[in-house]
Amino acid sequence: MATRPAEFSRRGFLSALGGLAAFPAFAGSGLGASLLSTSDAPLFASAFKKSAGGYGVAVLDDLGQIQAEISLPGRGHGIAVSETRECFAAFARRPGIFAVVAWPFSGRPMQTIVAAPGRHYYGHGCFAKDGRILYAVENDYEAARGVVGVYDVSGETTARLGEFDSHGIGPHEVLLSPDGNVLIVANGGIETHPDHGREKLNLETMSPSVVFLDVKTGDLLAEHRLDSSLHQLSLRHMALDGTGRAWAGGQFQGSKTDTPPLVAIISRDEAPVLLDLPEKLAGQLENYIGSVTATTDQNVIATSAPRGGKTLFWSAETGDYLGYQNIADGCGVAPIDQGSFLISDGNGGVSYLSDPGERAEILARPAGFAWDNHMTAFRI
């Protein structure tokens, strides 16, 4: 009885996924051709939910207009984009077991990936430099340990080559270092099991970390954990600045009356640096950072706090707080250029921000769409 929920979920998803792999990305809609007509215009990708029912991934332009979309068999979450900008991988939200790899500028069929038995995805991944290998953060839920699944997506069908130990529990996001030699993994520290849905099973003993792994062997190169007083600060989402440091956003699992720091800067060879939140904002963010990203020059870092309806901005060079924007349920943040961002929200809005000190402008609000937590620059 205890395993039935997981087994049923796997059967259902496998059935739903069966028809996806046979079709080119955006097939049958004419929307693939519309992407080609966008020339070199910036493009962005985000998972969505439709008010009429159903989930998918949309490709938007820098005016917030939907240029193409594909359906997903369940709720999507994060999207990894290859450095060549030729393809992306959309991952199911935890504890989902599917991912879809799409090549939207070609007629190449989508590939669907199903998590190995005993594994589920955490919603994020990244590509190797050449775009042939995809890394996905996963849960080995019976052993309560995190792993990084390694997939070859270069063939007609995706092959799972193996996995690395993430050296922690609940790996939520993985990034590739600028030189392509190191995987940076944020282990959120929270134990879950699909038999218990999204219930958090170890809040009293959780121990989040950020680790640096050799991309070829999975060997542990460095590991950073926060002070024991912050063991309930789950480090989830990350972005790299121009020096290769990881900016990590946290989601605090302790008392709601506490206001711990929620943003950390983590280098391979230095102790984590925790940034102080402005006193007037600390109690308004509900201890939750939803997304982290950097401008194209990596000089400004954006950290969204959707539950508090605010997006905060930081200087990557100094760590100084630069300001914030009020955006209700604003979570997805993607860079447009060296100073501006697109910000998506759960109410379907897409806003443009030219500068942290300027007011955000709503560009579009497609009817019936609600954007998921992350927006990713696909072509900028």
N, C-alpha and C positions, 0 to 999 in steps of 0.2 A: 504493500500500500504506500509506503513512504516514497518509492521511486516513481510512482505513476504520473505525478504531475510533470516530471522531467521527460519521461518517455512519451507521454502524450504530446507535449510541446514539440519534441523532436519529430515525431511522425507528422504532426500538422504542418510544421515548417517545411519538411522535406517535400510534402505533397504540394504545398503552395509554391515552392521554389522550382518545381519540375518544369514549368513552362517558361520560366524567365530566361534561362540560358540559351534557348533556341533563337532568340531574336536579337537583332542589332540594337544598340542603345538608341532609344527614342524612335524605334521602328514603328511604321504605320501611321505616324502622326504628321510627318513632314517637318517636324521640329528639328531633326538633325540637320536638314538643309538650312534652316534658319540660323543655326549656329555658324555655319560656314559664311553666311552673308554678313555676319557681324564684323568681319574683317579682323582688325587688331583691337577691337574694343575690349575693355576690361570685362571679365566674366567672373562670377562667383557661384558657389554651390552651397546648398543648404537642404537638410532634411525638412519635411513638412508633414502636417496633418491637415486633412480637409474636413470642413465642418459637416459635409455630406457623408463622411466616412472614407477611410482609406489613408494610406501613407505613401510617401514617395520622396524623391530627390528632385529639386529644381535647379536649373542653371539660370542665373539672373545677370542682367547687364548693370552698368554703374548708375542707371536711373531707377533701379529696383524693378525693372520689367522682366517678367518670366519669358525666357527664350526657348526653354525646353524642359521637359520633365519626364521622369520614369516612375513607375509604380514599384512599391516594395511590399512584401508580404506582411510586414509588421513595422513597428516604429523604428525609424533610423535615428542616428545620433551624430557621430563625428564623421568627417570626410577627409581622407588622405589624398593628396595630389602629388603625382610624380614630378620630379624636377624638370623633366622634359615638357611638362604640361600637356601631355598627350592623353593621359588617362587619370581616373580617380577611383578610389575604393570607398564605398559607403558602408558603414558598419551598423549592425543592429544595436539598439540600446540594451544595456545589461538587464536581464541575463539572456539576450537573444543569441541565436546560433547561426545567423546568416550574415554574409557580406556580399556585396555586388561590386565587381570591377567593370568599369565602362570606358570605352574609347569614343567619346561623343563626336569627334571630328572625322570619323571613318565609319565604314560599314562593318567593322569587325564586331562579331557578336559579343554581348556581355558574357562575363563569366560569373558564376555564382559559387561561393565558397560556403561550405557547411563545416561548423566546428567539429573537431574530432570527438568521439564519444568521451564523456567525462569532462568536457571543456565547454565553456561558453565565452562569448566576447564581452569586452567591457566598453565597446563603442568607439575605439580609436586604434590607429595604426599609422605606419609611415612606410615610404618606399626607400629602397637603396638608391644610390646616386644614379645608376643606369636605368632605373625603373623596372628591372626584371624581377626583383625580389621585394616582397611585401612582408612587413613585420606587423603582427597583430597582438595586442595585449589580451590575455585570456586567463580564465580561472580554471585551475585543476581543483574542482570543488570538493571532491572526496578527500583529497589530501590537504585542503585549505592552504594552497600555495599558488602564487602567481607564476605564469609562464609567458614567454613571448613566442608565439607561433611564427614559423618561417615558411613562406610560400613562394613558389616560382610561378609567376603569372605570365611568362613569356610564351608558353605553348598554347595549343588549342584548348586544353583544359588545365586548370590550376592544379599544381601538385604541392602537397604539404611535405616539406623537406624534413621537418623536425621542430624542436622547440628549445628555448633557453629558459633556465630558471630566472625569474625576475628578482630573486633574493628578497622577497617580501610578500605580503598579502594584499590582494586587491589592486593590481597594477591598472591604472586608469588611462594614462597617456604615455606614448613613447615618441621621442623625437630622434632625428639623426643629426649628429654633430656636423658642423660646416665642412669638415674634411672627409666626411663619410665613413669614418673609421670607428665611431662610437655610437652606441644606442644609449639614450638617456631616458630612464623610466621613472615615472612618479608612482610609487606604490602607496595607494591611499590608506592602506592599513586596515580596511574594514572587511571582515570575513562575511561572506554570503554563501547561500546554497540555493539552487533553483527550486528545491522542494519548499523553500520558505519565501519564494518570490524575491522581493527587494529588502526583506528584513535584515537588519544589521545585527550580527550575532556575537560580536566581541567588543563592544564599546568600552568596556572597562579595561581591557588589556591591549587595545589596538596600538600599533607602533608604526606610523607612516615613515616613509623614507624616499629619497631620490638616489638612484644608483646609476653608475656608468658602466656599461658592458662592452666588451670587445665585439664588434659587429660580425666577425667571422666565427669566433669560437664561443661567444657568450660568457667568457671569463669576466669575473667581477673586477673592475679596475678601481672603483671608488664607491663609497657608500656614505650617505649623510642622513642622520636622523636628528630630529629636533630634541630640545631639552625635554626631560620627562614631564615637566609641567605642561607641555603642549602635546602630549601623546594623543590627544583626541582631535588634533588639527589635521584632518585628512587632506593630504596634498594631492590634487587631482589634475589640474590643467596647467600647461606650460607653453612658453614661447621663448625663443632665443633672442638675445640682443646682439649687437655688432661684435662683441668680444667673445661670443659663444657661451655666455652664462645663461643658465635657465632661470626664467622668472616663473615661479610656481604659485598658483592660487589655491587657497585652502577653503575647506568647508568644515567648520567647527562642530563637533558632535557632543560637546559638553553643555554646561548650563547656559540657558538663553540669556541669563543676566550677565554673563562674562562677555568681554569685548577684546578678545585676543587679536594680535596681528594676523592678517589674512593673506599677506603677500610676502614671499621669500625669494631672495636671489641666491642661487646655488651654483657654485663653481666646482669643477672636479677636484681641485687641490686646495680649496679654502672652506672654512666653516660657513654654514648658511648665514645670510644677513636678513634679518626680519625688519620689515618696514613698518613704521608707526602710521596708523590711520589718523586722519584729522579728527580731533576730539569731537567736533560737531557731527561727524558722519559715522563714527564707530558704532554707535547704537542704532543706526538706521539701516544697516546692511544685512541684518538677520544672519550674520556670521557665515555668509555664503558668497563665494566667488564662482561664477559660472563659466566664464571663458577668459582666456588670456591671449593677446596677440600683440604684434609689433608693427610699426610702420615699415614701409619698404626699405628705408635706410636704417631701420632697427634702432632709431634714436628715441622713439616714444613708445611706451608700453601701455596698452589699454587692458583694464581688468573690469569685467562686467559683474554687477551684483543684481541679478534680475529680481530676487525676492525683495530687495530694497528699492528697486526701480532706479538704480543709479549705475553709471559707468564712470570709472575713475581712470585718470591718466597720470603717468609717471615719466620722469626723465630717466632714460636708460643709463646715461653717463653718471649722474649724481645720485639717483634714487629719490630725488625730490618729487613730492606730490605737485602735480600741475593743475589740477582742477577736476571737475566732474560734470556730467550731464544727467538730467532727469529724463529717463526713458522708461516708461512703465513696462515691466517684464522684458526689458531689453537684455538680451544675453549674447546672441551671435555678433561677433565683431570681426571685421576683415579690413585690411589696409587697401587703400586705393593707390596712394603714392607716398611721398616722403612726409606728408603731414596730415592726411585725411583718412577717414574711415567710413565704411558702411556699417550700420548697426541694425540688426533684425530683432523683432520682438514676438512674443507669444500671441499678440493680438493681430499679427499679419502685417505689421508695418515694417517698412525699410526706410531708415533715416540716413541722411548724409551729414557728416561732421567735418568741416574744413579745418578746424583748429580747436584744441581743447578749451580755449577761452571763448569760442563762439557758440551760439545756440544751434543745436542740431535741427535740420530741416527734414520733415517727412517727405520722401519722394514718391512713395507708392504704398498702397495697402490692397493687394489683390484680394478680391472677394472670395471668402470661403477658405482662405489659407491661414494656418497658424504655424509659424516657424519654430523649429526645434532649437536646441541650445547653441548650436554652432553654425557659423558661416565661414566658408573658406575661400580665399582668393584662388581662383582657378587659372585666370590669365590676367596679368596686370602689366 
